[in-house]
Amino acid sequence: MSRYALKVEYHGAPFCGWQRQADGQPSVQAAIEEALARLEPGPHRIAAAGRTDAGVHATGQVAHADLARDWDAFRLSEALNWHLRPLPVAITACARVDDEFHARFSAVERRYLFRMVARRAPVTHDAGLVWQVLSRPDLDALREGAAHLVGRHDFTTFRAALCQADSPVKTLDEITVSEHPYPGGTEIRFALRARSFLHNQVRSIVGTLERVGAGAWPPDRVATALAARDRAACGPVAPPQGLYLTGVTYPADPFAG
């Protein structure tokens, strides 16, 4: 068997999330595995760096697959993209890797982006790709609130009740908040970087920070919520359509060169 790393881009709206479901609901994993079965008949099981939820997008998801045939990496990506059509899933890079490479367990960093658009008029071209709010948030307050979350903490407050992680303790290496021009309004981008994240952690953080930016919470209430280690202390969870898995880092970039 030969192992291949796949960089995957997808629009999350048509899917129940990344992970294959027992009841047959459409998932990104199932779509790619079915495309692989068109190339090499038989069951296929691929592993990914992150199990994104229903409606969440990706521009830099990474998965790996084991295949019996020795494929040219470019031809494999082209063949998979052919069989994935017309689904909004694309293999943007492919590389042969050592058997020791694992898309999930070899990763040393994951990066997420959350897009929020503030404007009165309905979003049209980016419908389903951003979280729309009506008023421009206070950026200074957003950044002040976000600063409380950087570092190693018990993130129980920002963890989904059904999260299966062994521990709620994670290190959030970076969270940046930036503003960008947007027709008729403004776009706020939250960029987060960590070795790994808890289930719903990013959406819980952004939803809480939105309350700060809207003036409903003072920035230091984020620190109070974090210290509570209680899910009830979390703000509303942001909707999935604004969230993107943008990149995964490995000790050696499998797609370099």
Disulfide bonds with the S-S distance in Angstrom:
none
